[in-house]
Structure formats: C-alpha cells, structure tokens
C-alpha cells in the first residue's frame, strides 16, 4: 500500500516536471532574440532535460521501496 502512495507521489512530480518543461520550451521558442540561438537553446534544453529525466527514472525504479518502507516503519527489523 505504501509503495502505491510513493508511486502516486512520484507520478505527480513527473507530471509537474513535464508541464514545466513544456512551459520552458514554449517560452524559448516564442521569446528568443535570435533564431540560431533559439535552436541551440532548444536542443540543449531537450537533451539535458531528457538525460536528467531518464537518470531520475532509472534511479527511482532501482530502489526497493518495500524494503525502505519496512525499515522506516520498523527500524529494528
């Protein structure tokens, strides 16, 4: 049960990250001064954001959440 709560909270964080990323991409495309600079910044932002997102997913799902919850609820186990 606690694992589902952790996954739900993580899903909220991921959705928030996606919304903020789209907000940033929108502003980079619409309010950029130079079109060449716009393309460079968009590519840089998308590559870095994708790398951070994928590493975050890999690290999150590598954690054994059942073990973490058991140890948090019963530290002597």
N, CA, C and O atoms as a Maestro MAE file, in Angstrom:
{
 s_m_m2io_version
 :::
 2.0.0
}

f_m_ct {
 s_m_title
 :::
 protein
 m_atom[308] {
  # First column is atom index #
  i_m_mmod_type
  r_m_x_coord
  r_m_y_coord
  r_m_z_coord
  i_m_residue_number
  s_m_chain_name
  s_m_pdb_residue_name
  s_m_pdb_atom_name
  i_m_atomic_number
  :::
  1 25 0.817 -1.192 0.000 1 A "UNK " " N  " 7
  2 3 0.000 0.000 0.000 1 A "UNK " " CA " 6
  3 2 0.864 1.261 0.000 1 A "UNK " " C  " 6
  4 15 0.599 2.211 -0.738 1 A "UNK " " O  " 8
  5 25 1.894 1.254 0.834 2 A "UNK " " N  " 7
  6 3 2.773 2.421 0.902 2 A "UNK " " CA " 6
  7 2 3.530 2.614 -0.407 2 A "UNK " " C  " 6
  8 15 3.825 3.745 -0.794 2 A "UNK " " O  " 8
  9 25 3.845 1.520 -1.086 3 A "UNK " " N  " 7
  10 3 4.542 1.618 -2.358 3 A "UNK " " CA " 6
  11 2 3.666 2.315 -3.404 3 A "UNK " " C  " 6
  12 15 4.167 3.090 -4.219 3 A "UNK " " O  " 8
  13 25 2.380 2.042 -3.381 4 A "UNK " " N  " 7
  14 3 1.469 2.714 -4.318 4 A "UNK " " CA " 6
  15 2 1.388 4.208 -4.039 4 A "UNK " " C  " 6
  16 15 1.286 5.008 -4.969 4 A "UNK " " O  " 8
  17 25 1.432 4.585 -2.778 5 A "UNK " " N  " 7
  18 3 1.423 6.004 -2.422 5 A "UNK " " CA " 6
  19 2 2.695 6.675 -2.917 5 A "UNK " " C  " 6
  20 15 2.647 7.785 -3.446 5 A "UNK " " O  " 8
  21 25 3.830 6.009 -2.749 6 A "UNK " " N  " 7
  22 3 5.103 6.552 -3.225 6 A "UNK " " CA " 6
  23 2 5.076 6.704 -4.748 6 A "UNK " " C  " 6
  24 15 5.524 7.722 -5.274 6 A "UNK " " O  " 8
  25 25 4.560 5.709 -5.451 7 A "UNK " " N  " 7
  26 3 4.462 5.782 -6.919 7 A "UNK " " CA " 6
  27 2 3.523 6.900 -7.361 7 A "UNK " " C  " 6
  28 15 3.799 7.585 -8.346 7 A "UNK " " O  " 8
  29 25 2.416 7.091 -6.642 8 A "UNK " " N  " 7
  30 3 1.484 8.163 -6.981 8 A "UNK " " CA " 6
  31 2 2.131 9.532 -6.785 8 A "UNK " " C  " 6
  32 15 1.965 10.426 -7.616 8 A "UNK " " O  " 8
  33 25 2.862 9.694 -5.694 9 A "UNK " " N  " 7
  34 3 3.553 10.961 -5.464 9 A "UNK " " CA " 6
  35 2 4.634 11.203 -6.511 9 A "UNK " " C  " 6
  36 15 4.828 12.333 -6.958 9 A "UNK " " O  " 8
  37 25 5.328 10.157 -6.899 10 A "UNK " " N  " 7
  38 3 6.340 10.285 -7.937 10 A "UNK " " CA " 6
  39 2 5.698 10.652 -9.281 10 A "UNK " " C  " 6
  40 15 6.261 11.436 -10.045 10 A "UNK " " O  " 8
  41 25 4.533 10.089 -9.563 11 A "UNK " " N  " 7
  42 3 3.822 10.420 -10.799 11 A "UNK " " CA " 6
  43 2 3.447 11.903 -10.820 11 A "UNK " " C  " 6
  44 15 3.522 12.550 -11.864 11 A "UNK " " O  " 8
  45 25 3.047 12.433 -9.676 12 A "UNK " " N  " 7
  46 3 2.731 13.864 -9.592 12 A "UNK " " CA " 6
  47 2 3.974 14.694 -9.889 12 A "UNK " " C  " 6
  48 15 3.892 15.703 -10.589 12 A "UNK " " O  " 8
  49 25 5.114 14.282 -9.367 13 A "UNK " " N  " 7
  50 3 6.361 15.001 -9.623 13 A "UNK " " CA " 6
  51 2 6.732 14.937 -11.104 13 A "UNK " " C  " 6
  52 15 7.161 15.941 -11.673 13 A "UNK " " O  " 8
  53 25 6.575 13.787 -11.729 14 A "UNK " " N  " 7
  54 3 6.907 13.622 -13.146 14 A "UNK " " CA " 6
  55 2 5.973 14.461 -14.020 14 A "UNK " " C  " 6
  56 15 6.421 15.082 -14.984 14 A "UNK " " O  " 8
  57 25 4.694 14.485 -13.694 15 A "UNK " " N  " 7
  58 3 3.742 15.300 -14.459 15 A "UNK " " CA " 6
  59 2 4.078 16.776 -14.315 15 A "UNK " " C  " 6
  60 15 4.016 17.528 -15.288 15 A "UNK " " O  " 8
  61 25 4.434 17.192 -13.105 16 A "UNK " " N  " 7
  62 3 4.836 18.583 -12.878 16 A "UNK " " CA " 6
  63 2 6.085 18.916 -13.685 16 A "UNK " " C  " 6
  64 15 6.168 19.988 -14.283 16 A "UNK " " O  " 8
  65 25 7.051 18.010 -13.706 17 A "UNK " " N  " 7
  66 3 8.271 18.206 -14.496 17 A "UNK " " CA " 6
  67 2 7.944 18.375 -15.972 17 A "UNK " " C  " 6
  68 15 8.517 19.237 -16.638 17 A "UNK " " O  " 8
  69 25 7.030 17.561 -16.489 18 A "UNK " " N  " 7
  70 3 6.656 17.643 -17.906 18 A "UNK " " CA " 6
  71 2 5.964 18.968 -18.216 18 A "UNK " " C  " 6
  72 15 6.246 19.590 -19.240 18 A "UNK " " O  " 8
  73 25 5.072 19.397 -17.350 19 A "UNK " " N  " 7
  74 3 4.371 20.670 -17.572 19 A "UNK " " CA " 6
  75 2 5.347 21.833 -17.554 19 A "UNK " " C  " 6
  76 15 5.273 22.719 -18.406 19 A "UNK " " O  " 8
  77 25 6.253 21.839 -16.598 20 A "UNK " " N  " 7
  78 3 7.244 22.914 -16.512 20 A "UNK " " CA " 6
  79 2 8.166 22.890 -17.729 20 A "UNK " " C  " 6
  80 15 8.545 23.944 -18.240 20 A "UNK " " O  " 8
  81 25 8.528 21.697 -18.194 21 A "UNK " " N  " 7
  82 3 9.386 21.595 -19.382 21 A "UNK " " CA " 6
  83 2 8.694 22.163 -20.614 21 A "UNK " " C  " 6
  84 15 9.316 22.888 -21.390 21 A "UNK " " O  " 8
  85 25 7.416 21.846 -20.805 22 A "UNK " " N  " 7
  86 3 6.684 22.411 -21.933 22 A "UNK " " CA " 6
  87 2 6.576 23.928 -21.815 22 A "UNK " " C  " 6
  88 15 6.658 24.635 -22.819 22 A "UNK " " O  " 8
  89 25 6.395 24.424 -20.614 23 A "UNK " " N  " 7
  90 3 6.340 25.866 -20.368 23 A "UNK " " CA " 6
  91 2 7.662 26.525 -20.776 23 A "UNK " " C  " 6
  92 15 7.662 27.581 -21.407 23 A "UNK " " O  " 8
  93 25 8.776 25.904 -20.417 24 A "UNK " " N  " 7
  94 3 10.093 26.447 -20.766 24 A "UNK " " CA " 6
  95 2 10.317 26.394 -22.276 24 A "UNK " " C  " 6
  96 15 10.804 27.363 -22.860 24 A "UNK " " O  " 8
  97 25 9.969 25.282 -22.910 25 A "UNK " " N  " 7
  98 3 10.134 25.165 -24.362 25 A "UNK " " CA " 6
  99 2 9.280 26.211 -25.079 25 A "UNK " " C  " 6
  100 15 9.736 26.821 -26.047 25 A "UNK " " O  " 8
  101 25 8.075 26.420 -24.626 26 A "UNK " " N  " 7
  102 3 7.213 27.437 -25.230 26 A "UNK " " CA " 6
  103 2 7.874 28.814 -25.161 26 A "UNK " " C  " 6
  104 15 7.909 29.542 -26.153 26 A "UNK " " O  " 8
  105 25 8.392 29.163 -23.999 27 A "UNK " " N  " 7
  106 3 8.997 30.477 -23.858 27 A "UNK " " CA " 6
  107 2 10.319 30.594 -24.616 27 A "UNK " " C  " 6
  108 15 10.655 31.669 -25.113 27 A "UNK " " O  " 8
  109 25 11.065 29.505 -24.707 28 A "UNK " " N  " 7
  110 3 12.288 29.538 -25.510 28 A "UNK " " CA " 6
  111 2 11.981 29.744 -26.987 28 A "UNK " " C  " 6
  112 15 12.727 30.432 -27.684 28 A "UNK " " O  " 8
  113 25 10.899 29.160 -27.466 29 A "UNK " " N  " 7
  114 3 10.571 29.298 -28.887 29 A "UNK " " CA " 6
  115 2 9.923 30.637 -29.216 29 A "UNK " " C  " 6
  116 15 10.177 31.195 -30.284 29 A "UNK " " O  " 8
  117 25 9.111 31.153 -28.339 30 A "UNK " " N  " 7
  118 3 8.367 32.368 -28.653 30 A "UNK " " CA " 6
  119 2 9.079 33.662 -28.272 30 A "UNK " " C  " 6
  120 15 8.794 34.708 -28.854 30 A "UNK " " O  " 8
  121 25 9.972 33.618 -27.336 31 A "UNK " " N  " 7
  122 3 10.586 34.852 -26.853 31 A "UNK " " CA " 6
  123 2 12.100 34.876 -27.013 31 A "UNK " " C  " 6
  124 15 12.788 35.609 -26.302 31 A "UNK " " O  " 8
  125 25 12.617 34.090 -27.929 32 A "UNK " " N  " 7
  126 3 14.045 34.091 -28.192 32 A "UNK " " CA " 6
  127 2 14.412 35.263 -29.097 32 A "UNK " " C  " 6
  128 15 13.655 35.629 -29.997 32 A "UNK " " O  " 8
  129 25 15.574 35.841 -28.848 33 A "UNK " " N  " 7
  130 3 16.007 37.008 -29.607 33 A "UNK " " CA " 6
  131 2 16.486 36.614 -31.000 33 A "UNK " " C  " 6
  132 15 16.147 37.272 -31.984 33 A "UNK " " O  " 8
  133 25 17.266 35.554 -31.085 34 A "UNK " " N  " 7
  134 3 17.881 35.145 -32.347 34 A "UNK " " CA " 6
  135 2 17.427 33.735 -32.691 34 A "UNK " " C  " 6
  136 15 17.364 32.875 -31.812 34 A "UNK " " O  " 8
  137 25 17.109 33.484 -33.961 35 A "UNK " " N  " 7
  138 3 16.597 32.162 -34.347 35 A "UNK " " CA " 6
  139 2 17.671 31.080 -34.247 35 A "UNK " " C  " 6
  140 15 17.355 29.947 -33.885 35 A "UNK " " O  " 8
  141 25 18.926 31.394 -34.554 36 A "UNK " " N  " 7
  142 3 20.001 30.402 -34.394 36 A "UNK " " CA " 6
  143 2 20.196 30.062 -32.924 36 A "UNK " " C  " 6
  144 15 20.366 28.897 -32.563 36 A "UNK " " O  " 8
  145 25 20.169 31.074 -32.091 37 A "UNK " " N  " 7
  146 3 20.315 30.865 -30.654 37 A "UNK " " CA " 6
  147 2 19.137 30.059 -30.109 37 A "UNK " " C  " 6
  148 15 19.303 29.248 -29.198 37 A "UNK " " O  " 8
  149 25 17.948 30.284 -30.667 38 A "UNK " " N  " 7
  150 3 16.758 29.560 -30.240 38 A "UNK " " CA " 6
  151 2 16.929 28.060 -30.472 38 A "UNK " " C  " 6
  152 15 16.611 27.253 -29.598 38 A "UNK " " O  " 8
  153 25 17.428 27.689 -31.644 39 A "UNK " " N  " 7
  154 3 17.611 26.270 -31.967 39 A "UNK " " CA " 6
  155 2 18.646 25.641 -31.049 39 A "UNK " " C  " 6
  156 15 18.444 24.532 -30.556 39 A "UNK " " O  " 8
  157 25 19.740 26.330 -30.818 40 A "UNK " " N  " 7
  158 3 20.790 25.802 -29.935 40 A "UNK " " CA " 6
  159 2 20.251 25.611 -28.522 40 A "UNK " " C  " 6
  160 15 20.492 24.577 -27.898 40 A "UNK " " O  " 8
  161 25 19.525 26.598 -28.018 41 A "UNK " " N  " 7
  162 3 18.996 26.509 -26.658 41 A "UNK " " CA " 6
  163 2 17.939 25.413 -26.534 41 A "UNK " " C  " 6
  164 15 17.883 24.714 -25.521 41 A "UNK " " O  " 8
  165 25 17.108 25.262 -27.554 42 A "UNK " " N  " 7
  166 3 16.100 24.198 -27.518 42 A "UNK " " CA " 6
  167 2 16.745 22.820 -27.514 42 A "UNK " " C  " 6
  168 15 16.358 21.950 -26.734 42 A "UNK " " O  " 8
  169 25 17.725 22.622 -28.382 43 A "UNK " " N  " 7
  170 3 18.416 21.330 -28.427 43 A "UNK " " CA " 6
  171 2 19.112 21.057 -27.088 43 A "UNK " " C  " 6
  172 15 19.022 19.957 -26.544 43 A "UNK " " O  " 8
  173 25 19.802 22.069 -26.572 44 A "UNK " " N  " 7
  174 3 20.499 21.910 -25.299 44 A "UNK " " CA " 6
  175 2 19.518 21.589 -24.173 44 A "UNK " " C  " 6
  176 15 19.768 20.686 -23.375 44 A "UNK " " O  " 8
  177 25 18.406 22.318 -24.100 45 A "UNK " " N  " 7
  178 3 17.427 22.088 -23.043 45 A "UNK " " CA " 6
  179 2 16.809 20.704 -23.147 45 A "UNK " " C  " 6
  180 15 16.678 20.004 -22.142 45 A "UNK " " O  " 8
  181 25 16.429 20.303 -24.353 46 A "UNK " " N  " 7
  182 3 15.781 18.998 -24.528 46 A "UNK " " CA " 6
  183 2 16.744 17.865 -24.195 46 A "UNK " " C  " 6
  184 15 16.348 16.903 -23.536 46 A "UNK " " O  " 8
  185 25 17.990 17.954 -24.631 47 A "UNK " " N  " 7
  186 3 18.970 16.894 -24.360 47 A "UNK " " CA " 6
  187 2 19.255 16.787 -22.861 47 A "UNK " " C  " 6
  188 15 19.255 15.689 -22.305 47 A "UNK " " O  " 8
  189 25 19.495 17.915 -22.217 48 A "UNK " " N  " 7
  190 3 19.791 17.894 -20.780 48 A "UNK " " CA " 6
  191 2 18.580 17.431 -19.982 48 A "UNK " " C  " 6
  192 15 18.718 16.621 -19.064 48 A "UNK " " O  " 8
  193 25 17.403 17.930 -20.317 49 A "UNK " " N  " 7
  194 3 16.188 17.527 -19.598 49 A "UNK " " CA " 6
  195 2 15.898 16.042 -19.782 49 A "UNK " " C  " 6
  196 15 15.518 15.360 -18.831 49 A "UNK " " O  " 8
  197 25 16.074 15.545 -20.989 50 A "UNK " " N  " 7
  198 3 15.842 14.114 -21.231 50 A "UNK " " CA " 6
  199 2 16.838 13.262 -20.450 50 A "UNK " " C  " 6
  200 15 16.471 12.228 -19.892 50 A "UNK " " O  " 8
  201 25 18.095 13.695 -20.409 51 A "UNK " " N  " 7
  202 3 19.091 12.957 -19.641 51 A "UNK " " CA " 6
  203 2 18.774 12.944 -18.159 51 A "UNK " " C  " 6
  204 15 18.877 11.905 -17.508 51 A "UNK " " O  " 8
  205 25 18.392 14.084 -17.627 52 A "UNK " " N  " 7
  206 3 18.020 14.147 -16.211 52 A "UNK " " CA " 6
  207 2 16.780 13.312 -15.922 52 A "UNK " " C  " 6
  208 15 16.711 12.628 -14.901 52 A "UNK " " O  " 8
  209 25 15.803 13.369 -16.819 53 A "UNK " " N  " 7
  210 3 14.573 12.606 -16.642 53 A "UNK " " CA " 6
  211 2 14.839 11.100 -16.657 53 A "UNK " " C  " 6
  212 15 14.339 10.366 -15.804 53 A "UNK " " O  " 8
  213 25 15.621 10.651 -17.621 54 A "UNK " " N  " 7
  214 3 15.905 9.214 -17.716 54 A "UNK " " CA " 6
  215 2 16.742 8.714 -16.544 54 A "UNK " " C  " 6
  216 15 16.507 7.617 -16.039 54 A "UNK " " O  " 8
  217 25 17.716 9.510 -16.109 55 A "UNK " " N  " 7
  218 3 18.512 9.088 -14.952 55 A "UNK " " CA " 6
  219 2 17.659 9.077 -13.688 55 A "UNK " " C  " 6
  220 15 17.839 8.218 -12.825 55 A "UNK " " O  " 8
  221 25 16.738 10.021 -13.575 56 A "UNK " " N  " 7
  222 3 15.840 10.046 -12.432 56 A "UNK " " CA " 6
  223 2 14.947 8.806 -12.420 56 A "UNK " " C  " 6
  224 15 14.775 8.176 -11.376 56 A "UNK " " O  " 8
  225 25 14.384 8.455 -13.564 57 A "UNK " " N  " 7
  226 3 13.553 7.244 -13.642 57 A "UNK " " CA " 6
  227 2 14.345 5.995 -13.285 57 A "UNK " " C  " 6
  228 15 13.870 5.146 -12.530 57 A "UNK " " O  " 8
  229 25 15.549 5.886 -13.826 58 A "UNK " " N  " 7
  230 3 16.364 4.701 -13.555 58 A "UNK " " CA " 6
  231 2 16.704 4.585 -12.082 58 A "UNK " " C  " 6
  232 15 16.638 3.496 -11.511 58 A "UNK " " O  " 8
  233 25 17.065 5.689 -11.467 59 A "UNK " " N  " 7
  234 3 17.406 5.647 -10.047 59 A "UNK " " CA " 6
  235 2 16.182 5.389 -9.180 59 A "UNK " " C  " 6
  236 15 16.264 4.650 -8.199 59 A "UNK " " O  " 8
  237 25 15.052 5.988 -9.527 60 A "UNK " " N  " 7
  238 3 13.842 5.786 -8.727 60 A "UNK " " CA " 6
  239 2 13.401 4.327 -8.753 60 A "UNK " " C  " 6
  240 15 13.069 3.758 -7.713 60 A "UNK " " O  " 8
  241 25 13.398 3.724 -9.934 61 A "UNK " " N  " 7
  242 3 12.925 2.343 -10.032 61 A "UNK " " CA " 6
  243 2 13.980 1.318 -9.628 61 A "UNK " " C  " 6
  244 15 13.683 0.125 -9.580 61 A "UNK " " O  " 8
  245 25 15.189 1.748 -9.339 62 A "UNK " " N  " 7
  246 3 16.193 0.810 -8.836 62 A "UNK " " CA " 6
  247 2 16.090 0.632 -7.319 62 A "UNK " " C  " 6
  248 15 16.723 -0.257 -6.750 62 A "UNK " " O  " 8
  249 25 15.297 1.471 -6.675 63 A "UNK " " N  " 7
  250 3 15.130 1.387 -5.218 63 A "UNK " " CA " 6
  251 2 14.074 0.339 -4.898 63 A "UNK " " C  " 6
  252 15 13.018 0.295 -5.528 63 A "UNK " " O  " 8
  253 25 14.365 -0.492 -3.926 64 A "UNK " " N  " 7
  254 3 13.396 -1.470 -3.442 64 A "UNK " " CA " 6
  255 2 12.516 -0.766 -2.401 64 A "UNK " " C  " 6
  256 15 12.874 -0.689 -1.226 64 A "UNK " " O  " 8
  257 25 11.373 -0.261 -2.839 65 A "UNK " " N  " 7
  258 3 10.529 0.552 -1.961 65 A "UNK " " CA " 6
  259 2 9.908 -0.255 -0.834 65 A "UNK " " C  " 6
  260 15 9.656 0.293 0.239 65 A "UNK " " O  " 8
  261 25 9.655 -1.536 -1.044 66 A "UNK " " N  " 7
  262 3 9.099 -2.358 0.044 66 A "UNK " " CA " 6
  263 2 10.091 -2.435 1.195 66 A "UNK " " C  " 6
  264 15 9.697 -2.331 2.357 66 A "UNK " " O  " 8
  265 25 11.352 -2.613 0.896 67 A "UNK " " N  " 7
  266 3 12.379 -2.668 1.932 67 A "UNK " " CA " 6
  267 2 12.507 -1.330 2.650 67 A "UNK " " C  " 6
  268 15 12.652 -1.293 3.872 67 A "UNK " " O  " 8
  269 25 12.456 -0.242 1.908 68 A "UNK " " N  " 7
  270 3 12.571 1.087 2.510 68 A "UNK " " CA " 6
  271 2 11.413 1.345 3.465 68 A "UNK " " C  " 6
  272 15 11.613 1.850 4.569 68 A "UNK " " O  " 8
  273 25 10.199 0.997 3.037 69 A "UNK " " N  " 7
  274 3 9.024 1.237 3.875 69 A "UNK " " CA " 6
  275 2 9.079 0.381 5.138 69 A "UNK " " C  " 6
  276 15 8.754 0.860 6.224 69 A "UNK " " O  " 8
  277 25 9.485 -0.869 5.006 70 A "UNK " " N  " 7
  278 3 9.591 -1.744 6.184 70 A "UNK " " CA " 6
  279 2 10.618 -1.199 7.168 70 A "UNK " " C  " 6
  280 15 10.368 -1.184 8.373 70 A "UNK " " O  " 8
  281 25 11.760 -0.756 6.678 71 A "UNK " " N  " 7
  282 3 12.796 -0.240 7.564 71 A "UNK " " CA " 6
  283 2 12.389 1.097 8.200 71 A "UNK " " C  " 6
  284 15 12.779 1.388 9.330 71 A "UNK " " O  " 8
  285 25 11.614 1.902 7.485 72 A "UNK " " N  " 7
  286 3 11.135 3.155 8.065 72 A "UNK " " CA " 6
  287 2 10.107 2.935 9.154 72 A "UNK " " C  " 6
  288 15 10.104 3.626 10.173 72 A "UNK " " O  " 8
  289 25 9.224 1.954 8.926 73 A "UNK " " N  " 7
  290 3 8.158 1.693 9.885 73 A "UNK " " CA " 6
  291 2 8.637 0.855 11.062 73 A "UNK " " C  " 6
  292 15 8.093 0.973 12.160 73 A "UNK " " O  " 8
  293 25 9.640 0.016 10.856 74 A "UNK " " N  " 7
  294 3 10.167 -0.833 11.910 74 A "UNK " " CA " 6
  295 2 11.691 -0.795 11.844 74 A "UNK " " C  " 6
  296 15 12.300 -1.643 11.192 74 A "UNK " " O  " 8
  297 25 12.315 0.179 12.513 75 A "UNK " " N  " 7
  298 3 13.774 0.345 12.393 75 A "UNK " " CA " 6
  299 2 14.583 -0.832 12.965 75 A "UNK " " C  " 6
  300 15 15.752 -0.991 12.614 75 A "UNK " " O  " 8
  301 25 14.000 -1.638 13.817 76 A "UNK " " N  " 7
  302 3 14.738 -2.756 14.434 76 A "UNK " " CA " 6
  303 2 14.721 -4.010 13.579 76 A "UNK " " C  " 6
  304 15 15.398 -4.983 13.912 76 A "UNK " " O  " 8
  305 25 13.972 -4.017 12.495 77 A "UNK " " N  " 7
  306 3 13.867 -5.221 11.657 77 A "UNK " " CA " 6
  307 2 15.086 -5.399 10.780 77 A "UNK " " C  " 6
  308 15 15.161 -6.360 10.015 77 A "UNK " " O  " 8
  :::
 }
 m_bond[307] {
  # First column is bond index #
  i_m_from
  i_m_to
  i_m_order
  :::
  1 1 2 1
  2 2 3 1
  3 3 4 2
  4 3 5 1
  5 5 6 1
  6 6 7 1
  7 7 8 2
  8 7 9 1
  9 9 10 1
  10 10 11 1
  11 11 12 2
  12 11 13 1
  13 13 14 1
  14 14 15 1
  15 15 16 2
  16 15 17 1
  17 17 18 1
  18 18 19 1
  19 19 20 2
  20 19 21 1
  21 21 22 1
  22 22 23 1
  23 23 24 2
  24 23 25 1
  25 25 26 1
  26 26 27 1
  27 27 28 2
  28 27 29 1
  29 29 30 1
  30 30 31 1
  31 31 32 2
  32 31 33 1
  33 33 34 1
  34 34 35 1
  35 35 36 2
  36 35 37 1
  37 37 38 1
  38 38 39 1
  39 39 40 2
  40 39 41 1
  41 41 42 1
  42 42 43 1
  43 43 44 2
  44 43 45 1
  45 45 46 1
  46 46 47 1
  47 47 48 2
  48 47 49 1
  49 49 50 1
  50 50 51 1
  51 51 52 2
  52 51 53 1
  53 53 54 1
  54 54 55 1
  55 55 56 2
  56 55 57 1
  57 57 58 1
  58 58 59 1
  59 59 60 2
  60 59 61 1
  61 61 62 1
  62 62 63 1
  63 63 64 2
  64 63 65 1
  65 65 66 1
  66 66 67 1
  67 67 68 2
  68 67 69 1
  69 69 70 1
  70 70 71 1
  71 71 72 2
  72 71 73 1
  73 73 74 1
  74 74 75 1
  75 75 76 2
  76 75 77 1
  77 77 78 1
  78 78 79 1
  79 79 80 2
  80 79 81 1
  81 81 82 1
  82 82 83 1
  83 83 84 2
  84 83 85 1
  85 85 86 1
  86 86 87 1
  87 87 88 2
  88 87 89 1
  89 89 90 1
  90 90 91 1
  91 91 92 2
  92 91 93 1
  93 93 94 1
  94 94 95 1
  95 95 96 2
  96 95 97 1
  97 97 98 1
  98 98 99 1
  99 99 100 2
  100 99 101 1
  101 101 102 1
  102 102 103 1
  103 103 104 2
  104 103 105 1
  105 105 106 1
  106 106 107 1
  107 107 108 2
  108 107 109 1
  109 109 110 1
  110 110 111 1
  111 111 112 2
  112 111 113 1
  113 113 114 1
  114 114 115 1
  115 115 116 2
  116 115 117 1
  117 117 118 1
  118 118 119 1
  119 119 120 2
  120 119 121 1
  121 121 122 1
  122 122 123 1
  123 123 124 2
  124 123 125 1
  125 125 126 1
  126 126 127 1
  127 127 128 2
  128 127 129 1
  129 129 130 1
  130 130 131 1
  131 131 132 2
  132 131 133 1
  133 133 134 1
  134 134 135 1
  135 135 136 2
  136 135 137 1
  137 137 138 1
  138 138 139 1
  139 139 140 2
  140 139 141 1
  141 141 142 1
  142 142 143 1
  143 143 144 2
  144 143 145 1
  145 145 146 1
  146 146 147 1
  147 147 148 2
  148 147 149 1
  149 149 150 1
  150 150 151 1
  151 151 152 2
  152 151 153 1
  153 153 154 1
  154 154 155 1
  155 155 156 2
  156 155 157 1
  157 157 158 1
  158 158 159 1
  159 159 160 2
  160 159 161 1
  161 161 162 1
  162 162 163 1
  163 163 164 2
  164 163 165 1
  165 165 166 1
  166 166 167 1
  167 167 168 2
  168 167 169 1
  169 169 170 1
  170 170 171 1
  171 171 172 2
  172 171 173 1
  173 173 174 1
  174 174 175 1
  175 175 176 2
  176 175 177 1
  177 177 178 1
  178 178 179 1
  179 179 180 2
  180 179 181 1
  181 181 182 1
  182 182 183 1
  183 183 184 2
  184 183 185 1
  185 185 186 1
  186 186 187 1
  187 187 188 2
  188 187 189 1
  189 189 190 1
  190 190 191 1
  191 191 192 2
  192 191 193 1
  193 193 194 1
  194 194 195 1
  195 195 196 2
  196 195 197 1
  197 197 198 1
  198 198 199 1
  199 199 200 2
  200 199 201 1
  201 201 202 1
  202 202 203 1
  203 203 204 2
  204 203 205 1
  205 205 206 1
  206 206 207 1
  207 207 208 2
  208 207 209 1
  209 209 210 1
  210 210 211 1
  211 211 212 2
  212 211 213 1
  213 213 214 1
  214 214 215 1
  215 215 216 2
  216 215 217 1
  217 217 218 1
  218 218 219 1
  219 219 220 2
  220 219 221 1
  221 221 222 1
  222 222 223 1
  223 223 224 2
  224 223 225 1
  225 225 226 1
  226 226 227 1
  227 227 228 2
  228 227 229 1
  229 229 230 1
  230 230 231 1
  231 231 232 2
  232 231 233 1
  233 233 234 1
  234 234 235 1
  235 235 236 2
  236 235 237 1
  237 237 238 1
  238 238 239 1
  239 239 240 2
  240 239 241 1
  241 241 242 1
  242 242 243 1
  243 243 244 2
  244 243 245 1
  245 245 246 1
  246 246 247 1
  247 247 248 2
  248 247 249 1
  249 249 250 1
  250 250 251 1
  251 251 252 2
  252 251 253 1
  253 253 254 1
  254 254 255 1
  255 255 256 2
  256 255 257 1
  257 257 258 1
  258 258 259 1
  259 259 260 2
  260 259 261 1
  261 261 262 1
  262 262 263 1
  263 263 264 2
  264 263 265 1
  265 265 266 1
  266 266 267 1
  267 267 268 2
  268 267 269 1
  269 269 270 1
  270 270 271 1
  271 271 272 2
  272 271 273 1
  273 273 274 1
  274 274 275 1
  275 275 276 2
  276 275 277 1
  277 277 278 1
  278 278 279 1
  279 279 280 2
  280 279 281 1
  281 281 282 1
  282 282 283 1
  283 283 284 2
  284 283 285 1
  285 285 286 1
  286 286 287 1
  287 287 288 2
  288 287 289 1
  289 289 290 1
  290 290 291 1
  291 291 292 2
  292 291 293 1
  293 293 294 1
  294 294 295 1
  295 295 296 2
  296 295 297 1
  297 297 298 1
  298 298 299 1
  299 299 300 2
  300 299 301 1
  301 301 302 1
  302 302 303 1
  303 303 304 2
  304 303 305 1
  305 305 306 1
  306 306 307 1
  307 307 308 2
  :::
 }
}
